[in-house]
């Protein structure tokens, strides 16, 4: 049963424990395995990718089977329902519309003395999207990652996703990819997929940015290849923190907590409430909804270890605890969420009001569901168009402008012991004279 706690000291300690849940003692051992995989793929290319796909995924592939074929892409449309295809298309439109509003614009400013300053945005040349797979299918992950890349103008977008039974990729994933203009898909997962995207192989292209969630091996691989390529973030287990008042429906709150817990045994689901009755009723509602839950075992494990109900004195106190935790998903299930919102400083995505469950954001509201976890919302943001863009500064000085600042540059360069820096300006000023 979900625990209810009230003591402030216990609350802080529990929230910290949950936030730190990915720091297990096995990480160093797993990192050593990942380093081995990365080096092997870097040296041996496809051969290593095929070896580790056999070892870790129990799938024996040939190099020519790594890329999904055109006939497989065509066949996928015959294997999804009209309802699912319609949902994918609706979500695609919503997500694209949101991200088109977020594209930063290049700009130039013409100042005094013919000084020109500006910023110029360009997309990366190639982006690699990792889509978890195997026992489950995540077409929403395709949409949430591929659409911002496409809106940013990335010319080449490729997907890596682990094969399921009989080497197949789930048709919903293949359809979602095609709906957003991605047809270059490779059946490879795990650390070997990240290595292939980072270093390139005979079959799989080297990319500039790798995005998308995965298990601990995928996350560690992204961490270790960062610098060779860019990454979106180091994704941990999913989490939701709900702030609820006396007007919140306990059945709905319980459903939202279960929606998070069913992801993974390490997922976290937390309720902060000012109402003792809501706390107790949510506790009971969770138990009732678990009875026939298809993913009951994993969901119960998540709630037992990382589920929590906290009674707080005020919504302001709840907001402060939420800021300490910096959740991936924050639901404000309160009468006036806009009054609470100014007190929120750290959250990946914020869902306002009784009628806005997190599932809306997971699938089709528009903002990407690839969000910072494990407290990273204190300094990181959701994946977006900016993830696939880099900017260059634009600087132009006239001779008049350079003459005016030459003395200051000389003083700074001399102070730093860099005489050629000073000379590069001084000689231009002297030349003008």
JOCOR-V171166 format. One record per residue. N is the residue number from 1. RES is the residue in one letter. D_CENTER is the distance of its C-alpha to the mean C-alpha in Angstrom with 1 decimal. Layout:
# JOCOR-V171166
n:res:d_center
N:RES:D_CENTER
N:RES:D_CENTER
This chain:
# JOCOR-V171166
n:res:d_center
1:X:30.5
2:X:28.0
3:X:29.4
4:X:30.4
5:X:30.9
6:X:32.5
7:X:33.3
8:X:31.3
9:X:31.4
10:X:30.2
11:X:27.3
12:X:26.0
13:X:26.4
14:X:24.7
15:X:21.6
16:X:21.5
17:X:22.1
18:X:19.3
19:X:16.8
20:X:18.2
21:X:18.1
22:X:16.2
23:X:18.9
24:X:21.3
25:X:24.3
26:X:23.3
27:X:20.4
28:X:23.0
29:X:24.6
30:X:21.4
31:X:20.6
32:X:24.1
33:X:23.6
34:X:20.5
35:X:22.4
36:X:25.2
37:X:23.1
38:X:21.7
39:X:25.3
40:X:26.8
41:X:24.6
42:X:25.1
43:X:28.9
44:X:29.5
45:X:27.0
46:X:27.3
47:X:29.7
48:X:27.3
49:X:24.5
50:X:27.1
51:X:28.4
52:X:25.2
53:X:24.4
54:X:27.8
55:X:27.5
56:X:24.2
57:X:23.9
58:X:27.7
59:X:27.6
60:X:30.2
61:X:29.4
62:X:31.2
63:X:29.7
64:X:30.6
65:X:28.7
66:X:25.3
67:X:24.7
68:X:24.8
69:X:28.0
70:X:28.9
71:X:31.0
72:X:28.1
73:X:26.1
74:X:29.2
75:X:29.9
76:X:26.5
77:X:27.6
78:X:30.6
79:X:28.6
80:X:26.5
81:X:28.2
82:X:28.9
83:X:27.1
84:X:23.8
85:X:24.3
86:X:25.0
87:X:21.9
88:X:19.7
89:X:21.7
90:X:21.5
91:X:17.7
92:X:17.6
93:X:20.1
94:X:18.3
95:X:14.9
96:X:16.8
97:X:19.1
98:X:16.5
99:X:14.9
100:X:18.5
101:X:19.2
102:X:16.7
103:X:18.0
104:X:19.5
105:X:23.1
106:X:25.1
107:X:28.0
108:X:31.3
109:X:33.7
110:X:37.4
111:X:39.0
112:X:42.4
113:X:44.4
114:X:42.3
115:X:39.1
116:X:36.1
117:X:32.6
118:X:29.4
119:X:25.8
120:X:24.9
121:X:21.5
122:X:21.0
123:X:18.3
124:X:17.7
125:X:20.0
126:X:17.8
127:X:14.2
128:X:13.3
129:X:10.9
130:X:10.8
131:X:11.5
132:X:12.7
133:X:16.3
134:X:19.7
135:X:20.8
136:X:18.4
137:X:17.2
138:X:13.9
139:X:15.0
140:X:12.5
141:X:9.6
142:X:11.9
143:X:12.5
144:X:9.2
145:X:8.4
146:X:12.1
147:X:13.4
148:X:11.9
149:X:13.0
150:X:16.3
151:X:16.8
152:X:16.3
153:X:19.1
154:X:17.8
155:X:21.0
156:X:19.8
157:X:16.7
158:X:16.8
159:X:15.3
160:X:15.8
161:X:16.1
162:X:18.5
163:X:21.8
164:X:23.3
165:X:27.0
166:X:29.3
167:X:26.6
168:X:25.3
169:X:21.9
170:X:21.6
171:X:23.1
172:X:20.6
173:X:17.9
174:X:20.5
175:X:21.6
176:X:18.2
177:X:17.7
178:X:21.2
179:X:20.9
180:X:18.4
181:X:20.5
182:X:19.1
183:X:21.9
184:X:21.2
185:X:19.8
186:X:20.4
187:X:21.1
188:X:19.7
189:X:17.2
190:X:16.6
191:X:17.1
192:X:19.6
193:X:17.2
194:X:15.1
195:X:18.6
196:X:19.9
197:X:17.2
198:X:17.6
199:X:21.4
200:X:22.5
201:X:25.2
202:X:28.2
203:X:26.3
204:X:22.6
205:X:21.9
206:X:20.4
207:X:17.5
208:X:16.4
209:X:12.6
210:X:10.6
211:X:7.1
212:X:6.0
213:X:6.4
214:X:10.0
215:X:12.8
216:X:14.1
217:X:15.7
218:X:12.8
219:X:11.0
220:X:14.4
221:X:15.0
222:X:12.0
223:X:13.3
224:X:16.8
225:X:16.4
226:X:14.8
227:X:17.7
228:X:18.9
229:X:15.8
230:X:12.9
231:X:9.3
232:X:6.0
233:X:5.7
234:X:7.6
235:X:6.2
236:X:9.4
237:X:11.2
238:X:10.5
239:X:12.8
240:X:14.8
241:X:17.5
242:X:20.2
243:X:23.0
244:X:25.9
245:X:29.5
246:X:32.7
247:X:31.9
248:X:28.8
249:X:29.6
250:X:29.3
251:X:28.9
252:X:25.9
253:X:24.3
254:X:25.0
255:X:23.4
256:X:20.1
257:X:20.2
258:X:21.0
259:X:18.3
260:X:15.8
261:X:18.2
262:X:18.7
263:X:15.3
264:X:16.4
265:X:19.3
266:X:17.1
267:X:15.3
268:X:16.7
269:X:18.5
270:X:20.5
271:X:23.1
272:X:24.8
273:X:28.0
274:X:31.3
275:X:33.0
276:X:34.6
277:X:35.3
278:X:31.7
279:X:30.7
280:X:33.4
281:X:32.9
282:X:29.2
283:X:30.2
284:X:32.7
285:X:30.6
286:X:27.9
287:X:30.8
288:X:32.2
289:X:29.1
290:X:28.5
291:X:31.9
292:X:31.2
293:X:27.4
294:X:26.5
295:X:24.0
296:X:26.2
297:X:26.2
298:X:22.5
299:X:22.2
300:X:25.2
301:X:24.0
302:X:20.8
303:X:23.0
304:X:25.7
305:X:23.7
306:X:20.9
307:X:22.3
308:X:24.2
309:X:26.3
310:X:27.5
311:X:30.4
312:X:30.3
313:X:33.1
314:X:31.4
315:X:28.4
316:X:28.3
317:X:28.2
318:X:25.4
319:X:23.4
320:X:24.1
321:X:23.0
322:X:19.7
323:X:19.3
324:X:20.2
325:X:17.6
326:X:14.8
327:X:13.1
328:X:9.7
329:X:12.0
330:X:15.4
331:X:18.3
332:X:21.5
333:X:24.0
334:X:26.9
335:X:29.8
336:X:28.8
337:X:25.0
338:X:25.6
339:X:27.9
340:X:25.4
341:X:22.5
342:X:24.1
343:X:24.0
344:X:20.2
345:X:18.8
346:X:15.5
347:X:13.0
348:X:9.5
349:X:11.3
350:X:15.1
351:X:17.2
352:X:20.8
353:X:23.9
354:X:25.4
355:X:24.4
356:X:20.6
357:X:19.1
358:X:15.3
359:X:15.9
360:X:16.6
361:X:13.1
362:X:11.7
363:X:14.0
364:X:15.6
365:X:15.9
366:X:14.2
367:X:11.1
368:X:7.8
369:X:6.8
370:X:3.0
371:X:4.1
372:X:6.0
373:X:8.4
374:X:11.9
375:X:13.1
376:X:10.8
377:X:10.9
378:X:14.3
379:X:13.3
380:X:9.8
381:X:8.3
382:X:6.0
383:X:5.3
384:X:9.0
385:X:12.2
386:X:12.5
387:X:9.9
388:X:12.7
389:X:15.6
390:X:17.8
391:X:20.8
392:X:24.3
393:X:26.9
394:X:30.2
395:X:33.4
396:X:37.0
397:X:40.1
398:X:43.6
399:X:46.5
400:X:47.5
401:X:44.1
402:X:44.0
403:X:47.5
404:X:46.6
405:X:43.7
406:X:45.3
407:X:46.9
408:X:43.7
409:X:41.8
410:X:44.9
411:X:44.8
412:X:41.1
413:X:41.4
414:X:44.6
415:X:43.1
416:X:40.4
417:X:43.0
418:X:41.9
419:X:45.1
420:X:43.9
421:X:41.3
422:X:44.2
423:X:46.5
424:X:44.0
425:X:44.5
426:X:48.1
427:X:49.4
428:X:48.0
429:X:49.7
430:X:52.9
431:X:52.8
432:X:52.6
433:X:55.5
